[in-house]
Amino acid sequence: MSSTQELGPGIYCRMLEGGNCGAVIASEHTLLVDAPILPSERKAWLQALAELGMQRAEILVNTDYHPEHILGNANLAPEAVWSHEAAARYIARYKMAASEQMVSMVHDLDPRRLEGLGEIEILTPTVSVVDRVTLHWDSHIVQVLALPGHTAASLGVLEVGSGIFFAGDNVVCYEPPSMAQADSKAWLTSLAKIRELAPRVLVPGIGELCDLEAIDNLERYLTDLREQVSALFAAGASRRECVEKVTLSGYFSDEHTSRARRRLREAVERVYAEVRQEQRQK
């Protein structure tokens, strides 16, 4: 079982199998970042939050609309769920889908640990973030920022005074990023914005804490990917040929797993579609 880490006064994270969660607790106020997906992890997180002084889950921010971020929302009983403006239509689809289909989307988790997820309630966002929202809570200044990239509906959460930034899946540290629904150009723009915020600690969507070196590495990866796909496209290569010919190595420690290989294939296919659309618009 993961333990809760204190990153700064009133700022906490919990690194879990399905993804990282965070909290900013300020006397009567609490902002949570994402929700644990596994029932046992949700229970442990709620217990930890109560011990840390959370009186009520006032705001829950989902850093994107993917199931591993939102399926546990209802169990945290937030007063308000915040998401990017573009997330609502995707979450509405989840509400219409069969529970079994939603659970199957979380294909990287041990299915034996997903018992009980089929009975979950999908919460509809109550607040949509378009650009930036700033909260002034006691000594805390918390910013919720729209940062499209990993998805069109990705958000980040910055505790300004401490420089703690909850980056969601816009930041990866040890494995290739998931790009099945990404916009690589927007992602590069968002990474530049994150750098301008000068965060001291980055909490990625999954994995260990990192710093701005992770931003630098991911920028190089995305730039290399776009350059290779663009060159192959200009030479007349098909999408399948791009998948076969693009090579990206040395960026991440876990790049030889089956999941990493699948992610690279998805990334090439996604960027190929982007490049093709960009050429059509010229």
VENJO-V992916 format. One record per run of one state. SS is the DSSP state (helix for helix, strand for strand, loop for the rest). FROM is the first residue (numbers start at 0). TO is the last residue. If there is no record, write none. Layout:
ss=SS from=FROM to=TO
ss=SS from=FROM to=TO
//
This chain:
ss=loop from=0 to=2
ss=strand from=3 to=7
ss=loop from=8 to=9
ss=strand from=10 to=14
ss=loop from=15 to=18
ss=strand from=19 to=25
ss=loop from=26 to=27
ss=strand from=28 to=32
ss=loop from=33 to=37
ss=helix from=38 to=50
ss=loop from=51 to=57
ss=strand from=58 to=60
ss=loop from=61 to=65
ss=helix from=66 to=69
ss=loop from=70 to=71
ss=helix from=72 to=75
ss=loop from=76 to=78
ss=strand from=79 to=83
ss=helix from=84 to=95
ss=loop from=96 to=97
ss=helix from=98 to=104
ss=loop from=105 to=109
ss=helix from=110 to=112
ss=loop from=113 to=115
ss=helix from=116 to=118
ss=loop from=119 to=125
ss=strand from=126 to=128
ss=loop from=129 to=130
ss=strand from=131 to=136
ss=loop from=137 to=138
ss=strand from=139 to=145
ss=loop from=146 to=153
ss=strand from=154 to=158
ss=loop from=159 to=162
ss=strand from=163 to=167
ss=loop from=168 to=182
ss=helix from=183 to=195
ss=loop from=196 to=199
ss=strand from=200 to=203
ss=loop from=204 to=208
ss=strand from=209 to=209
ss=loop from=210 to=210
ss=helix from=211 to=233
ss=loop from=234 to=237
ss=helix from=238 to=244
ss=loop from=245 to=256
ss=helix from=257 to=279
ss=loop from=280 to=281
//
